[in-house]
Amino acid sequence: MVGRLVASSERSRLDPFVVATGDAAPRDQRDLMERPFFSLAKAKRVAPILYEAGAVRVEVFAVAEHGMATIWDADLLIWAASQIVAAETAGLKTSRFLRFVPYQLLTAVGRQTGARDYKLLKNALVRLQSTVVRTTIRQGEHWRRRQFSWINEWEEMTRRDGRAEGMEIGEYPEFRARRGGF
């Protein structure tokens, strides 16, 4: 997804939440790390993950071309959730679209900022979007089945010379969960 995409009617009506500084500290996400919802391997994983606890079942599937989202890719979700929490705590309006400068994200999660690192970031976004999670969730006496990807979409804004001006991710689980999703 390189270059600017044509704005959909929904996107044109919503203002993205623009990360101001990227200084929000990532939240403690032990629950994310305690459950096997991401690949722990550095090599591409395509074998599905099945997690069962009582009557709850979570299945994670990868697209063979990209592999499964890794625990290192999850850093992006944790960072994004931290940005939203910090903004809401400060009384700022948030959106299901999060716009940021890649440098902000890379430095905040302790990564380098060379050309290779920007490419790795894009690969992480592809894996987060292409990994599919299927789950059953209990809500009172009712059970619901859900299927989603870690992020719904992403976009990169570049100049003609290929230099990244910004990125945007749209609708990710933390945002949906805060709004009564899942």
N, C-alpha and C positions, 0 to 999 in steps of 0.2 A: 504494500500500500504506500507507494512513494508518490509524493506530490499532493496537491490540494484536490480533494474530492468535491464534487458538486454537492452543495448543501441540500439535504432532504427537507421536505416541508416541516417535519418535526424539529430538526436541528435548527432551522432558521427561526423558529419560534422560541427556542431555549437559549439562554445565555450560559456559556460554560463558566464553571468555577475556575478562576485563574489563580494558580498558586503564586503567592506574592514573594515568598522568600525561600521556601523549602526547608526552613529551620525547625519545623515541628519534629519533636523526637518520635521515632517509631514506637507505637504502643507495644506492650508486652503481649505477644501472641502465642503463648504456650499451647493453647488449645489447637492452634493451627499446626504447630510442630509435633504435638502428641498424636495426631491422627495422620494416617498415610494417604493424604489427598494429593500429594505431589510426589514426583519421582525424586528419590534421594541420590540417584546415580548421575554421574557426569556424562556417561554415554547415553545415547538416545534410547529411551524406553518406549516400547510400543505395547508391551503386555499390559492388559488391564489390571487395575487394583480393585479388590473387593474387600470392603470393610463391613463387618456386622457386629452390632452390639445390641443384644436383646432383639427387639423387633425392628430396630433401625438398620437400614441397609444403605450403603453408599458404594457406587461403582464409578470408577474413573477410567475413561477411555481416551486413547491417543490416536491421532491421525498419523499413519505410517510416515508420511512425507516430512512431518515436523517433529514428531515425538511428543511425549507428555510434558506438561509444564513441570518444572523442577522446583525444589525448595528454594533455589537461588532466584528463580522467577517470582516466587511469592514475595520476595523483598519489595517488588514494585507494588503489590497489593497492600502490603503493610504500610509502606510509605504513603500511598494514596489515602488509605483510611486515616492515617495520622494527620494528613493535611486537612481532611474534612472535619475531623474531631476538633483540631485546633481552630479552624475557621468558625465552626459552630459555637465553640466555647467563647470566641471573641465576638459573637453576635453577627457574623457575616453570613450572607446568603450563599448557599451552595447549590449545585446543580448535578444532574446525573452525568454531565460531561466535565471532565477535569483537564484543564489545559496547563501545560508546564513546559519549561525549557529543559531539554534532556540533561544539560549540565547540572541543573538543580538536583534532579533525581540521582544521577550517577554519584555526585559528591556526597549526597545525604546518606546513601547506602554503602559508602566506602569503596566505590569502584573508581577506576582510572577514567580519564576523559579523552582518550585517543580515538582515532578513527575505528579501530578494532572494537572498542568498547561501545561505540554508538551502534555498530553492526550487531553486537551481542544483545544490546537493548532491543533492537528491532526483532531479532530472533526470539527473544523472551516474550515480546508482545504477540508474535505469531503463535507461539506455543500456548500462551494464556488464552488466546481467542479460540484456538482449535481444540484444546482439551475439553472434553465433555464430561460433566458430572451428573450422574443420575442418582436420586436419593428418595427415600421415604421419610416424611416428617410428620410427627404426631402433633396435632393441634386439638387438645382436649380429647374427646372421644372419637375424633375423626382423623383419618390418615390421608396425607396428600403425597402424591408422587410429583417430583420436580426434575426437570432436566435443564441444565444451563452450562454456559462456558464461564470461565473466570472473568473475562471481559467480553462485552458484546461487540465492540468495534474499537478501532484505533485509527488515527490519522497522523500523518507527518506533514508539516508545512516546511517547504524548502525554498531556497532561492534558486535562480537559474544555474548557479555554479554548484549546486548540490548541497550547500551548507544548510544545516538544519536551523530553522527559526523557532520551531516549537513542535510540540506533540499534543495530542488530545486522545484520551481514552474515554469511552462511553459506556455507561451502565455496567458496573461491576458489583459483585455480591455484597460487599460491605454497604454500599449505597442502598441497594435493594433491601437489605436486612434492616437498615435504619428506618426505611419507609414502609415497613410491613410486608416486604417481598418475601421470597423463598416460600 
